[in-house]
Amino acid sequence: MKNYLELLEKNIKYKFKNIDLLKLSLTHKSYNKDNNNEKLEFLGDRVLGLIISKKLVEIYKEENEGAIDKKYASLVNKKTCAEIASKINLKKFMQLGESSKKLARSNEKILSDCLEAIIGAIFLDSDLKNVEKFILKNWENYLIRSDLSVIDPKSKLQEYCLKKYKVLPKYSLEKRQGPQHSPIFRVNVTIPNVKKIFGKGNSIKKAQQEAAKLLLKSIKIV
C-alpha cells in the first residue's frame, strides 16, 4: 500500500506528511460509509473555488464579473475536474465499494469529488501556498484556454444594453418559413438608438443569437 501511495504522490507532485489524509481522500462512501472523503471533498471544493477565483481576477483585470463568472464555471465544473483526475490517473487509486465499482471508475462525479478531496487533503496537510501550486499546475492549460472562451452574442448584447441604456434588447419573431420538420425563423432585435437588425436560424434561439451577433457587429462591439 505504501508504494502504491508513493506512486500517486509522484503523479500529483506532492509528498504528504500525514499519509492518512491521502488515504482518506481516496476513500469513497461506498467503501466506508463512516470514514470517507466527503468532508475533504467539501473543503477542497471551496479551496479550489478560492484559488481559481483569485487567479481569474488577476488575469482578467479588465473584464466584468459576468464574463469572469462564465470562465470560473467552466474551470471548476465536474467535467473539468474529472478530466484532470483522469490525467493524473486518479481512478487507479480510489477505494470504491462494490456498488460504485459497477458505475465504473470513469464516473465523472466520483472522479471529480476525489480530486476535490485530494485538494482538501493537501490544504490540511500543508497550507494554501502548496495547494495553490498543485491547482495552478493542473489547471494551467484550462486557464490558458479560458482566454479563448467567448460570451455568446445574446449575452454580450444584453450586458452592453443594460450598461449603456439600462434596458434589455427587444426580440420579435417576424416570420416562420419552411416545412414543419425543418423550419426557418426570422427575428428582429432592437436597442435604443440603433436600427432594427434581423437574424435567421432553424430555431428562435439561434435566430436571436444571429440577430444579436449582427447588431453587435453593426455597432463595432465584436
N, C-alpha and C positions, 0 to 999 in steps of 0.2 A: 504493500500500500504506500509506503514511504517513497519508493522510487517512482511510483505512479504519480504521486502528487508533485514530486520534483520535476517531472516532465511537464506537468501543467504549469508550474511556476516558470519554467523556461518559455513556454508558449505565451504567457501573459507578461513576461519580463518583470516579475515582482517576486521577491522572496519573503514569505511570511515569517514573522517572529512567533506568532501563535498559529500553529498549523491547524488547530481545532476550528478556527474561524473559516479557513479554506474548506475543510471537510463539511462544515455546516452549510456553507454557501452552495455546495453541490448536492445537498440532500433535499429531494422533493417531498412534499407532504404525503405522497402515495407510498413512500418508502418508510417514513417515520412521521406519524400524524402529530406527535407531541414535540419533537425536536427537529425542526426543518428550517428551510431557508426563507420562509415567508417574511419574517421581520427584517432580515438583511435585505431582502428584495425591496421592501417598503422604504428602508433607509437609502438604499442605492438609487432608487428611482428619484428621490429628492436631491441627492448629491449630484447625479447626472444632470438633472434639470438646472441646478445652480451653475455648474461648470459650463454647460452648453450655452445657457443664457448669457453668462458673463462674456464668453468668447464672442458670441454673435454681436453683442453691444460694442465690443472692442473693434470688431472687423467692419461692421456696417454703421458707422457713426452718422452717416447722412440719411439713412433710411428710417422711415417711420415705424411705429410699434406694430402696425398691421403687417407690414412686409416682413419684419423680423419674426413675428409670431408664426407666420407660414413656414419660414425656414426652420424655426425651432420644432414645429410639429413634425416635419419630415425627418428630423435628426434624432428624435427621441421615441419615435413610434415603435411598435412591436416588430414591424418588418425590418427596420434598420438594425435594431438590437439583435434580432435573430440572425441576420446576415453576418454581423460582427462576431457573434457567438460561434457561428459555423466556421469562420475564418481562423479562429484560434482553436478549432476542433474541440469545443467545449462538450459536445454531445458524448464524446468518448468517456468523459469523467463523471457525468451526472449519476447520482444514485436514485433510481426510479423503482417504484413498486410495480408489481405485475400488471395492475390495471392501467398504468400510464405507459408501460412498455408497448402495450397494444396500440397506443396512439403514435408510436414510433418516435425515435429520438430527434427527428427533424421537426417535431411540432413547434410552431412559431412561438406560441405563448410560453411553453416550458423553457425553450432556449433563451428567450428574451428575459424572462424572470430570473433565470440562473445567472445570466450576465449581470443583471442589476444587483443580484445578491453578492456577486464577487466584488462589485464596486463598493457595496456597503461594507463588506469584509475588509477590503483594503483600507477604507477610511478608518474603521475601528482599529485596525492593526497598526496604522501609522498616523497619517494626517492628511489634510486637504491638498497639500502640495504634491504628495505621492499619488493620490488618486486622480488629481488633475493631470499629471503626467501620463497615467495609464489611459485616461479618457481621450485626451487630445491626440495621443499616438494612434489609438484605434479608430478615432473618428476623423482623422486628418483628411482622408480622401473625400469623405462625406461633407466636411466643412468646405473644402475647395469646390466641390460640385454645387454646394448651396448658392454660390455666387452666380451660377448659371440659371438658377430657378427663376421662373417668370410668373408674375402675378397675372392671372387671366385678364383679358381686356375689360370684361364687365366689372370686375372688382376694382381694377385700376381706374376706370371711368367713374365709378361710384366714389372712390376716395378723392379723386380730383374735384368732382362736382360738389361734394359735401364741404371740402376745404375752401373752395373758391366762392360757391354760391349758397351754401348751407341748405341745399335741396338735393333730392335724388334725381337721377336721369329718369325720363319717362319713355317707356317702351309701348308700342301699339302694334297689333297684328294688322297688316294691310290686306293680305290675301293668302289663301291656301290653294295650291295648284297640284296637278298630277293625280295619279291613281291612289286609291285608298291604301295600298300596300307600300307605296313609295312616294309620299307627299313632299312637296317643297313649300316651305313657309317663307313669306316676305314680311319683315317687320321694319318699323322705323324707330329711331331713338332721337330724343330731343333734350337739349340742355339750354339754359339761358344764353342768349347772345350768339348762338351757333345754329346754322341752318339744319333742317331735318336731314338725317342720314339713314339710308336703307341698307338692310342686310338680308341675305338668303341662307337657308340651311334646311337639312332634312328633318329638323325638329325646331320647335320655337326657341329652345335654349341655344342651339347652335346659330340660329339666325340672329338672336340677340347678341351673341358673342361677336359675330361678324360685323354687325352694325356698330357695336362699341369699338371694335378694332379700327373700323374705317373712320369713325368720328375722331378717335384719338390721333389717327394719322393726319386727319384734316387740320387739327389744331397743333400738330407737331409735338405731341406728347410721347409717342412711341419712339 
